[in-house]
Amino acid sequence: MSAETARMTLRVYEVNRAGITRIVREETAVKPLERPEASHQFPPCQCPKCVSPAR
């Protein structure tokens, strides 16, 4: 699926302790990015298994 045919919509809800739901923002169309910006990528894993050299 290309970025031109991909579709995504967002709607923001708020639920209180009594379970009452209200819409905070109505449905909004979102255009996907071709490539995520560098600031949106996860940092490399720092766990001992990933950091240690390959055996």
C-alpha positions, 0 to 999 in steps of 0.5 A, spaced: 500 500 500 502 506 497 502 513 501 497 515 496 492 510 498 493 509 505 488 512 509 488 513 517 483 517 521 484 519 528 478 521 533 480 523 541 476 521 546 476 522 554 473 517 559 471 519 566 471 515 572 464 513 571 465 511 564 462 516 561 465 518 554 465 524 550 469 526 544 474 531 545 476 532 537 472 530 532 474 525 526 480 528 523 484 525 516 491 524 517 496 523 511 502 518 512 509 520 512 513 517 506 519 516 511 519 518 519 523 524 521 529 522 525 526 525 531 521 520 531 525 514 531 526 509 537 533 510 540 538 503 539 537 498 544 541 499 550 540 492 554 546 488 555 544 482 550 544 487 544 550 492 547 554 486 548 558 483 541 556 477 537 558 471 540 
